[in-house]
């Protein structure tokens, strides 16, 4: 049997010193981890290098939102800082992007109706059109709401009607989808209360539908993600002369189509993307995976699991059959090949929300898993599932850089406590 050094002593004295040593080592590990955390994105996997740059929207954990463009080597070649949250960034041309943002505003600067509404501060949601060359905002549509959380603008989609610009947006705080023209006039809108009954226990400011994505599929048809319904629907907008006389029919694509708890297929999904043949590629967030569903709603491809992804919130199929995934709580964007393996990854920090590979033309004509013979990938781990959740929550409450070191910090805290207890006992015996 290995004999411990004499200087450690015996009994409570030995345990006190061992726990103290463990605390010092754990704090050293945490410190190294904090110092090594990147303040800029960095490439971590480079088995295959993409040909084009990647746009990434960084929501941030503590009011640190940013939109960035990453070169294949992970270098930031363009960035746009926002005071609070950035949820979506999409290319409108070589030098023009649209950015969906949500900024927390002090009560004193909020409109009257939000100053004494029982919520601290208010939120200003804003869709901004930027010139990347100088970050000048050339057009903006904005509105205020009660508070930052569950009231943000998460997504907008640009389209044209007879050559005229339109933008359709999801208004989470008011449970509605609406479209505006360049003159900022609402041309049509749909509120969830037009179709569904809000539960009596939930008020108008509650997080009922959590609408987080909208895409125009074709003229008059828009796909919407109702996250808290675990449901994706199509809105069929009929022609009319104004927003009040445009009837909107709702057709469910997948999910229970009501607010009832965890769905059978999806669980609080983000950013569903329509592929060819009516297939649907979805970031199935609370299941820590990405799934592809066929027209019948059957899962035909899956990638992830809690040992691979942690709360993914966006997935796009690329022209070569690869899949670009925003792995939010792992603070990275990854590219998955046809064999279900990660071949490119960039650690982004700041809680990424969404990513687009430029030129960002969408996935509707890109291969389905069936066509490309894509293999599933990833693995599941219950331990990593819960550990990942703890680490993610800590990033919201601990100073920047420390959240990822929650495990060594916890070991250090427990060791210090144990050392203190053993020290008291040791002194009691000596006394």
ZILINVEN-V735445 format. One line per field, one symbol per residue. phi: phi as a letter, one per 30 degrees, with the letter a starting at -180 (. if undefined). Layout:
BEGIN
phi: ???
END
This chain:
BEGIN
phi: .dcdedddibhddddeddddddddddddddddddddddcbebdcbbdbcddcdbdbccdicbhbdacbccdediddcaabdbebcccabbdclebbbcbcbbcdceedcdeedcdbcjcdibbcdbcccccddbhddcaabbacbdaddibcdcabbcabbhicdbbcbccddchbcbbbcddicdcaabceddbccdeedcddcddddhdbabbddaeibbcbccedchbcbccccddadaddccdbccbdcajdiadbjdddccbhdbhdbdcdiidbcbddddchacbccdddiddcabbkjddbcbhdbaabdcedjdbcbccedchacbccddcicdcaabdciihdcabbdddidjcdccdddddcidcdajbcadddddddddddddddcceejdedcdddddddddddddddddddddddddd
END
